[in-house]
Amino acid sequence: MAVSLTPCATSILKAKFKNKFTFYIEPTQSDRSTLPHFKHVKITDSAKNTPIKMKKLTTLISLLLLTAQGQAQWAEYMNQLKIKSEKGDLDSTGIYTYFTSKLGKQPILKEIQNNNPFCEYTLGAIYEEGLSVDKSSEKAASFYRDSLSQLNQHPENTTRPETQFFLARLYGSSIAGSKDPEKEIKWLKKSAAQGYAPAQSTLGILYQWGEGVAKDVTEAVKWSRMAADQGYANAQNNLGFFYRNGIGVTKDDAEAAKWFRKAAEQGQKQAQAVLGGMYYKGVGVVKDLPKAAEWLTKAAEQGDTEAQSSLGFQYLNGEGVTKDLVKAAEWFRKAAEQGDPHAQFNLAVCYNNGDGLAKDLAKAAEWFCKAAELGDADAQLNLALCYENGDGLTKDLKKAAEWYRKAAEQ
């Protein structure tokens, strides 16, 4: 069937194929649920009437619907698809189009009408995060409650690890009004015992922090490793964290880098950021500034503030990249606007010195103030200087003294 494309996807395809394309999907039925999934996405050159080769999309969409690992991961996945789609990646464009087009909503809504608890949960996540719909906690809670009700009415459906994981997520959700830590752990353990990687990874995190269970780093490592060995990126990132910090295992930077790389290669942004930092410092790997910039760029483009700030610093100093003050200021701004105090300080310095943007002492003082209020000692010192000299704001010796004192106390 032909698909109605989003404006973004249409513009990408028009630019790539010069208006000569037809976009088709081949719907099939999943063998694991009643949810439809798209086994193939085909781009056809309308002029030659021949298919244009692209990677095969197996069951990504149905798996996403079945194994949504919490609202944060869902939002992150959609953001990754959007970024890749806007860069012209056709596989990502196909999946992203599914979720943002009217056609994409129809299968979900149809399954909702059939009381499919998995779709009830999915739509709850969509409304909670405001993905392609107006954000609504009330609607999200309603769908979560309906999903839980359907599952509880049909206990014969709760033998599958995916279903058990859904139950755990629902009992762990405060928004649904069904939060029950004891039941959350119960269903997580059932799912994890059947080898379900998302449940194993989540259980590892709970043991790491002692949430709902007694803190036990040995158990945290055990469950995280089980999921990591299955190729689950979040667990690989967590295992890298354990080795990097010697939590439940002997500290081993090289082993940490190995696991961070596995996760990073799957697009896990935290792992990409950490791996970039390890290449920058030469920790666990041979120091390589261009590789550091490469991995930091991948993470920064996904919105990781630490990576954005670090990448800005590399552009500022020409480390592993061609020195570019404009790009440095741009990356500092992206991180600063997300509340990163170090990036806020660096952006203030850029405004103060006119590096990469027009010199503006008022804006410099504004960003020094934001970073200072978040506890950045360098920003506090510079803000004190601004107040002492009246640079970018009204001179105020009393406030200058206050900020000097705060900086000194650190």
N, C-alpha and C positions, 0 to 999 in steps of 0.2 A: 504494500500500500504506500502511496506517496505521503510524505510527512510535511506538515506545515512548519517551516523553519522559523526560528526566532530571527529578528533583524540582525543580531550579532552573527549568528551562524550563516545567514544568507550573505552578508557582506564578505565574510571570510571565503565562502565557496565561490562567490562571484569573482573575487579578486584572484583566486587560484585557478579557476577553470573558465574565466572570461565569459560568464553567463551561460555556458553550455554544459549544464549538468542537471541531473534529476536525482533526487535523494529518496531511497527506498529502504524500508526495513522489512525483515521477514519474521513475523511473530511465531513463536513456538510455545509449547506448553512445558513448564518446568516439571521434572519428575519428582520434585521434592515438595511441591505445594501447588495450590491453584493459581499462584501468581504467574502472569505471563512474563516471558523474558525475550530478549531479542538476540538470536543466535548470530545473525549476520547483519551488517550494515553495508549497503552497496551504493556507491556513487557511480552513476552512468554518464558517460560523455554523450550528450544528446546529439551531437553532430555525427559521431561515428557509431552510436548505439552499441558501445562496448563498455564493459565494466572497467572502472578505474581501480587498480589494486589498492587495498588497504588492509591493515591487520584485522584478524578475525576477532569479533567480540563474542565470546562464548556466553557465559551466564553472569556477567558482571552486574547487570541491572538487577536480576532477581536475587543474586547473592547480597547486593547492597541492601535490598529491601528486607531480606531475611536476617541479615546479621548487622544491622545498624548498631554500632558500638557506642551508643550514647549520643547525646545531642552535639557535644563539642566535636567529636570525630565526624559526625554527619556534616556539620557546617564546614569543617576543614576539607573534607572530601569534595564537597561542592565547589569550594573556593579553588581547589587545585584544578578541577575540571574547567572552571571558568578561565583561569589563567592559561591553561594549555589550549583551550578552545580559541581564545583571543590571539594566541600565537600561531594558529593555523593547524593544530593537531586534530586530524579528522576523526580519530577514534573518540577523543574527548568531546569534540563538537557533537558527535552523534549521541553520546550519553547525556551530555549537558542539555541538548535540545529536548531530549525525552522528558526531562524533569521540568523544563521551563516552557514547554509548549502545551497547548490545550490537549493535544493527543496524549501527552505524557500523564495528564491528570486522570484521563478517562479510565484506564485499567485500575488505578488505585480506587477511584470512587466506585467503580463497579464491584470490586471485591469488598469495599466497605458495606455496600448494600447487601452483600452475601454474608455479612458478619464474619469476615476474615479477621481474626485477632491480630495477625501480623501487620495487615494494612492499617488497622485501627491504630496500632502503635506507631507505624511509619507516619501516618498523617498527624498524629500527636506531636511527633518530633518536628515535622514540617511547620506546624503552627507555633510550636514553642520557639523555633529559631527564625520564623518569618521567611522561610525559603519559598519564593515564588507566590507567597500569599501574605496578607497582612498579619503581622505577629499578634498572637492572641493566646495568653496563658490560660484563659477560660476554656477556649476550644481545645487546646492541647490537653488540659486536664480531663475534659469530657471524653476525648478519644482514648486516653490512657485508661480511664476507668472502664470504658466499654471493652477495651482489649482484655483487661484483667478479668472482667466479668465473664467474657466468652471462654477464656482459658479455664477458669474455675468451674464453669458449667460442664466442661468436657475434659475431665482428667485423663481420658484415654489419649488425648493429644499432647500430653505433657511428658511423654517418654523420650521425645527427640531432644538432643542437646540444644538445638537452636531455640526450641520453645522454652526449655528450662532457663536459658540465658535471658530470654525476653521476660520471663516471670521475675528473675532476679533483678533486672533493670527496673521493672515496674515497682517492685517492693522497695527498691532503692531510691525511687523518685519522690521527692517532697512535693512537687507540683501536682501530682495526681492525688495527693491526700491519702496515699496507701503505704507510706513509708513504714517498713518493718524490717530492721536490720537482721533479725534472727532468720526470717524467711528469705531475705536476700542472700545471706550466706548459704542457707540450705540449698537453694536452687542453683547457686553458683557452683557449689561443690558437686552437685549431681551432674551439671553440664560439663564441668572441668574433668570429672572422672571418666566421662565418655570421650575425652580427647578434643573437646571443642576449644580451639585456641583463644578466641576472645574471652571466654570464661576463665581459662587458665591465666591469661594475662591480667585480667581484672582481679582475680583472687590473689595473684602475686602482689599487686599494688596494695590491696587491703591488708595483707600480712606485713608488708613493708612499713605501713604507717599505723598498724594496729587499729584499723577502723572496722568495727563489727566483730573482730576477732582479736585474740591476744597477739601483740606484736611478736613476730617471729621471722627474722631475716633469712633463716635457713629455708623455711617454707616459702618465703617470698622468692628466693632464688630458684627453688625447685620448680614452682609453677611457672615462673617467667621463662625458665629454660625449656620447659615442655612446649610452651607456645612459640618460643623463638626458634626451636628446632623444626617447627612446622612452617617457618617462614613468615610468622606474624610480625609485622614491622614494629608495632608498639612494644611488643615484648622484647624484640631485639634491642630496641633503644633502651629499655629498662635494664636489660642484662648488661649492656655497655656501661650504664650508670653504676651498676653494682661493682663491676670490675674497676671502673675509674676511681671509685671512692672506697674500695675495699669493704663493701657492705655484704656480709654473708659469704664472701669469698676472699682469697688473698688478692690484694691490690695488684693489678696487672694492666698497665696502660696499653700494651700491644694487643692484649685480648680485648680490652675495651674498644680500641680502634676497629678491631675486626667486626665486632657486633654493631658498632655505630655505622660502619660502612654498609653492612648488610641492610640495615634499616634505611640509611640515607639513599641507597640505590633504588629503594621502593618509594622514595618521595617523602619520607618521614622528616618533617622540617626541623624538629628539635635535634635529631641525629645529624642532619646536614650541618646545622649551626655548630654543634659540638665538634664534629669532625673537621670543619673548617678551622675552628679554634685550635685543634690539636696540630693541624698542618702548619698553622701560623707560628705556634710555639715550639714545634718539633717534639711533641709529647706522644709517645707510643708509635710515632711514625717519623720518617725523615723530614726535617723541616722543608717546606715547599710553599713559598708565598703565593705563586700562581694557583696551585691547587687549593690553597686556603681561600683565595678569592673566588674560585670556581664553586666550591661548596657553599660558601657564605652567600653567594649570589642566588643559588638555588633556594636556600632557606629564606633569604631576604625577600625574594619575589613571592614567597608564600606568606609574607607578613610577619616573620619572626623578628622581633624587635632587637634582640641581641645580635643577630646576624646583620641587620640593617645598620646598627650602630658601628659594628666592627668593620663592615664593608666601607662605610663612610670614612673611617679612620685610614683604611688602606688607600682609598682614593686621595685622601688629604695628603698623605705622605708618599704616594707613588710606590707602595709596597706590593709587588706582585702584579700590579696593574699600572697603566700609564697614569701619571699624576693628573687629576682632574678635579679642581676645586668646586666646579658646578655640580658634578655628580656627588662629590663628598657632601655638599650642603643638602642635596636632594635626599640622600639616604639618611642623613642626620634628621632631617625634617620628618620623614616617614616614621622613624622610631620615636622621635620626640612627641609627635602627635598621638602616639599610643601610650605616652606616659613614661618613657624610658629616661631617667634622670641624667645619665651620662650623655645620651644623645642630645638632650635639652641643653646641657652645658656646652657641648661642642657646637651646637647650632648657634647658641648665644655668642660664642667666640667668633664664629663665621660672620655674624652680623656686626660684632664689635670691630673686626679687622677688615670687613669687606671682602672676605674670602669666598668666592663663588656666588656672591649676591651683593646687592647694593649695601653699602655701609649704613647702618641704622642703629644708633645707640639706644633709642627707645625700645626697639624690638629686642636688642641684646639684653637690656635690663629686664624685659618681660620674661625672656627665657631663662635668664639667670635666676629670677625669682621662682619660676616653676620648679627648676631643679633644686634650688635651695630649700624650698618647702618640702621636698621629698628626701632631704637629708644629704644632698651632695655637698661635701665639704668645700671643694673648689668653687662651686657655684655660690656657696654662702660667703666665701671670702671675696669673690668678685662682686657680689651684690653689695657687700659692705663698702667696697671701693666706689661703686656707683653712687651710693647714698652719700659717702664722704665728699665726693667730687661733684655731685650733681650731674653725673653722666647718664642721660637718657631718662632721668626722673628728677623730682624736686629734691634738692639737697636737704639731708636730714641726719645730723650727727648722732642723734639718739638712736635712730634705726641702724645707722652704721655700726654703732657700738654693740647693739643687740646681735647683729649678724656676725661681727667679729668674734663675739663671745661664743656663739653657736659653733662657728668653724673651729675655734680653739678647743672646745670641749670634745671634739672628735680626735 
